[in-house]
Amino acid sequence: MDKSFGKGVVKPEISPTEAFSLKGIQYAARKYATFTGKGVKQEEGWIYGFTEPYQIFILYTILEKEGVNDRQALKEILDSFEFIRKK
């Protein structure tokens, strides 16, 4: 952030790590930070999922701009995700 926006210019609000649900994934968690840089509100986060023997990392950025609905698109993508173990 310091490199992109200048040292000390952006003050992120960091969420606590929270449980997250992904279909077919035994354990999952989410953490994110929100901030405004150059007039654009942003959310940058990660979702980590674990189901033996696999680990899943999802990194995302949501830019809140007029006419753009990235938050809804991300929700639809995550809701459609399903891990199915092949036998």
C-alpha positions as a printed Julia matrix, in Angstrom:
87×3 Matrix{Float64}:
   0.0     0.0     0.0
   2.83    2.37    0.82
   4.34    1.72   -2.6
   1.04    2.17   -4.46
  -0.47    5.09   -2.56
   2.35    6.67   -0.54
   3.69    5.96    2.92
   1.02    6.29    5.6
  -1.63    7.61    3.19
  -3.94    4.57    3.34
  -5.2     3.17    6.64
  -6.69   -0.29    6.07
  -9.4    -1.81    8.25
  -8.52   -5.47    8.73
 -11.23   -8.0     9.48
 -10.85  -10.82   11.96
 -10.35  -14.28   10.48
 -13.78  -15.87   10.2
 -15.18  -19.25    9.23
 -16.31  -19.5     5.62
 -18.43  -22.06    3.79
 -17.38  -23.68    0.51
 -19.36  -26.69   -0.76
 -17.44  -29.91   -0.23
 -14.66  -28.26    1.78
 -14.26  -29.47    5.34
 -12.59  -26.35    6.77
 -12.45  -22.85    5.29
 -11.66  -19.35    6.55
 -11.72  -15.81    5.2
  -9.85  -12.62    6.04
  -9.88   -9.27    4.26
  -8.88   -5.63    4.48
 -10.83   -2.61    3.22
  -9.37    0.76    2.36
  -9.82    3.74    0.07
  -6.99    4.64   -2.26
  -7.08    7.33   -4.94
 -10.81    7.76   -4.3
 -11.7     4.1    -4.89
 -12.89    1.89   -2.04
 -11.27   -1.55   -2.21
 -11.46   -4.87   -0.45
  -8.54   -7.27   -0.72
  -8.83  -10.66    0.86
  -8.14  -14.35    0.92
 -10.13  -17.49    1.42
  -8.32  -20.61    2.55
  -9.9   -24.05    2.34
  -8.6   -27.4     3.48
  -9.89  -30.87    2.76
  -7.46  -33.75    3.06
  -5.15  -33.95    1.11
  -5.86  -30.62   -0.68
  -5.48  -26.94    0.17
  -7.24  -24.17   -1.73
  -6.19  -20.51   -1.74
  -8.44  -17.86   -3.27
  -7.09  -14.31   -3.41
  -9.44  -11.55   -4.5
  -9.77   -7.8    -4.95
 -13.07   -5.93   -5.12
 -13.08   -2.39   -6.48
 -16.2    -0.42   -5.66
 -16.76    1.74   -8.72
 -20.02    3.13  -10.03
 -21.75    0.65  -12.34
 -19.51   -2.28  -11.3
 -20.81   -5.08   -9.11
 -17.7    -7.16   -8.32
 -19.02   -8.14   -4.88
 -22.1    -9.82   -6.38
 -20.01  -11.5    -9.1
 -17.59  -12.91   -6.48
 -20.53  -14.18   -4.4
 -22.01  -15.95   -7.43
 -18.65  -17.55   -8.27
 -18.09  -18.74   -4.7
 -21.68  -20.02   -4.41
 -21.17  -22.07   -7.59
 -17.91  -23.6    -6.33
 -18.11  -27.22   -5.21
 -15.35  -29.69   -4.44
 -16.27  -33.28   -5.34
 -13.88  -36.04   -4.38
 -13.36  -38.62   -7.15
 -13.2   -42.22   -6.03
